[in-house]
Amino acid sequence: MCTTTPPGTPGEAHGRFAEAAAFHGHVCPGLALGYRAAETALERLRTGRAEDEELVTIAETDACGVDAIQVLTGCTVGKGNLFFKNYGKHAFTFINRLTGDAVRITGNPSFDTDSLDPGLASLRARVMQARVPDEEWAEYRRRTDRLVEAILDLPAETLFTIREVDVEIPERARIFRSVPCAKCGELTAESRVRVEEGKLVCRACSKGYSRRW
């Protein structure tokens, strides 16, 4: 569970983690893992935050850590250099366009965040499922903060499996002309419209067709 970031955010000694927490809205282990993945990738690729599309990130999850990756790497959906593959895997591929180097960072199967505080999972479940006394909430917050600090301090090799990989670099983002949908009239990128009865229709208005293949 994520919680509102209090004063004295964990990870104050860890570069831009406080900025990532402010962007995400709260501090949680998932955010810390995403931060460490991004931090590790920037070190391995010998680069800084992307101003444009110098870096590319391919994320295979839409979990909390992706927000930290956006803050630290500068890879964002709006800029066109953050790609999602809906695989449900804590796996991220980072690519340096300028050098062609790429690194794939995945969760280490031998590492389990619950092992750092075995009793936290049951406390988390109580906090998520119902209102708890203030003292129990405070305990949960303190223990979560300690867990986050531990994640930020552990060696990257403990948290992740890290591999240099050869990947096809995605093309740079393209700007497409917008055309009005024949049904709703709203402007739609021409790369996203469909043709129905000879008219250009946006996906929201189009009728799906499938023979269950």
N, C-alpha and C positions, 0 to 999 in steps of 0.2 A: 504494500500500500504506500502511496505517496502522501506526504503531508506538507502543509504550508511551511515555507522556509523561514525559520526564526532568525533573529539577530545572531551573529556568530556562526555562520554557515559552516558545516564541516568542510574540510578541504581548503581552508583559507590559505594554506601554505602551498597549494597545488595549482599554481598558475591561474587559469581562467575558470576553475570549477564553480566559483561563486557566480560568475556571469552565466554559466550554463544553468545553474540552479535557478537563477532569477528568470531566465528565459523559459525554462520548463515550468516554473511555478512552485516547485517543491524539491526536496532532497529525497532520493531513494537509491537503493543499490543498483537498479537498472541504469539510472542516469550515470552513476559512478563508473559502471562497466563500459558504457558507451564513451565516456570521457577518456578512460584509459586506453580503449581501442584506438580512438582518434589520436591521442597523444603518442601512442606507440607507432602508428602509421606515419605521422609527420616526422618522427625521428628516423624511421627506417627509410623513408623516401627523401630525407634531407631537404625538406621544404617547409615553408610557413603557410599561413592561412591564405586561401585563394581569394584574390580580388575579383577575378572573373571566372574562367573555367579551366585554370591551370591544373586543378585537381578534380578528380571524379570519384564519387563514392557510390558503390552498388550495395544497398542494404537489403538483406533478406528477411527483415522483420520490420514492423512498424512500432516496436516497443519504445520505452522511455529513452533508451540510450541514443536513439537517432537524434534527439534534440541536442544532446551534448555534441554529437558529431557535427551537426550544422553550425553550432557556435564556434567550435574549435577549428574546423577545416574550411569553413566558408562554402561548403557544398550544400546547396539548397534546391528545393523543387523549383522555386521561381526563377532561379538562375539557370536551371537546366543541367546541373552537374551532380544532382542526387537522383539516383534511380532506385525504384523499389521492385523487388521480386517477392511476391507473396508466398514465401516458402515456410514462414514460421520458424526460421533458424536464426540464432544469434550469430550471424556470419556477415562480415563486411569485407568488401574488396575495395581498396584504395588505389587509385592510379594517378601517377604524375605524367600529365600529357607532355611536358617538356623533355623528359628523359625516357619515357616509355616504361619506366619501372612500375611494378605493381606489387602489392602485398595483400594477402588474404588473412584475415584475423577471425578466428572462430572460438567459441567457448571451449575451454579445456574440459574434456569429459571427466577428468580426475578431480576437478575443482567444483565444490558445491558451496554456495554462499551460506547455506544453513549450517555448514560444518563450523563456521566461525562463531556462531551462537546458536547451538542446537535447540534452545528453548524459545527462540524468537518466533518461529513459525506458528506455534500455538497461540502466542500472544497476539501476533498479527491477525490471526483468524478471529480472535475475540474482538479486536479493535474494528475489523472490517464488518463484522456481522451485527454488532450492536453497540449501543452507548456503553462506555466503561467509566469507572470512577476516574477522577482527575489524576490521582496518583498512578493508576495503571496506564493511563495515556502518557503521562510524563515518563514513566519507565520505558514504554514502547519507543518514545521519541529518543531518549538517551541511548537505548540499545541500538536503534537504527542508525543514529549518528556514529556510534562506535563502529558499526559494521561498515558504513560508508568510508570512514577514515581508514579502516583496515584494507578495503579494496583499493583505495588510492595509494596505499603504501606498499602493497605486495608487488613482487616482481611481475612484470608483464607475462613472463613465461609460465608463471603459476596460474594466472588467470586465463590465458589464451593458448591456442595453437597458432603459431605465426609462420606463414610460408610465403616466400617470394614466388610469384606466379607469372605466367605469360597469358595475357588476355587481349582480346580485341578491344581497342579503345573506342568507346561510343562516339559517334559524330557529334560535333558541337550543336548546340540548340539552334533551331531554325525558326524564323519568324514567318508565319503564314498569313495570307490575306484573310480577312473576315468576311463572311457572306451571311445574309439574313436567312433564317430558317423559313421555309415556305409555310409552316404551320404556326409557329409561335412568334415569328418575326424577329427573334433575338439573334444577334450577331454570333457567329460560330466560326472557329478556325476552319478553313476549307479542308484541312487534313483530317477533320473529325466528322464532317457531314456524310450522310448517306443519300443515295438516290432512290426515291420512291415515285413511281409513275412519272419519271422524267423530271422530278423536282428535287431540289436540295433540301434535306431535312436533318435537323440535329438529332443526336442519339437519344435525347430525352423524349423526343416526339416520334421517333421511328418505331415501327412495329417489328418486333422480333420475329424471326423465322427460324425454325429448327425442326429437323426430322429425327431428333434425338440421337444424332451421331456423336 
